[in-house]
């Protein structure tokens, strides 16, 4: 009689595949058994019922196998997404973890009733293997300072959580729940109420064309019960002098609005505009002195052709006391080399003008004119088509106070047959663009489609 040898693995496969059938003499199912009770067991269920650890392991592996090119192979494992979320966030003892807009670019606002002894920030992450940093007004705090850091109204807190290549930022602006804002703030008759960084420790910079007859400070708080004081270069200024005070270059003005124990300060440094200005900025035969976007975060775009003469750099500052540094593609060049510099498409030029403590950077990138479809892009009367930031991932940013007016969007493509689509805050605008009302945090996106190619241009008003 022949012996039949069946391996454990073969038996495991037979059982797991459901091919095993009881002997013919086995009793039939009970007539009251439900269909589910007589269904074949899976390989894993069979193995579990027998209690054999090896069979259980094999059956479990088989359950996660797929057939590919005639072979059983493990199913691909989906990568686990990086977890860069916060589980808790407390600022000054207040729970800030559920603030609306916390993880958006605009950030969240935390209202504080009392800033006296308002200190400390603590948070925890769901993933313990992440790297975190905390900054206040762009200043990075060391971990040992977090618990006792004193906050004040106007502070901007940014928490950055990073896991490998995945990064998430959480932004919170601290404001007083008592309204200490201003209805009116003018210096020399000019509105300065919308300047950025007004309420920060550094304060805002206000550039003045001429200090001749540049007189007077006007303040009107929204809260009539608030007390207002003004200091000029560290000295308290009597209210009787506010209206007619003569203001000069480098003056530092601090306006303090106080109600009870709540205080908010506004700081401005006056600077003569000419000290950082350029009378001339030429690359080859291209005069770019007045090219829009030169001083924006990403700089400007200079469209060039192959036929253009792009040899030599010519720079002249308005103020002879200003120092100049030229950097091309991260390499610094001396003035003696400017005349012989040869430029080409793709070059990035950064011109830094420094005068005393003040610095202005003019940046431009050379691009091929034929590759750029945008002819015109104006927002609030400001021409943005040459702003390099338009084509970056997050787009360009323009400050509300930079706009000539608070309405109007215009977009034109070089190709008259191109399709232009404009959206504001992700809503497509089909009409009324010339009078469209503009507000802070508006995100404006223009898309130009030529054939199968679409290019996107984006700007956000801050």
PyMOL commands that set and color helices and strands:
alter all, ss='L'
color gray80, all
select helices_A, chain A and resi 8-17+35-38+43-50+53-63+143-145+239-241+273-276+335-340+369-371+388-391+400-402+433-435
alter helices_A, ss='H'
color red, helices_A
select strands_A, chain A and resi 65-68+71-74+86-91+94-95+108-112+121-125+131-136+139-141+156-163+166-176+182-187+190-191+204-208+217-221+227-232+235-237+252-259+262-272+278-283+286-287+300-304+313-317+323-328+331-333+348-355+358-368+374-379+382-383+396-398+409-413+419-424+427-428+443-450+453-461
alter strands_A, ss='S'
color yellow, strands_A
deselect
rebuild
show_as cartoon
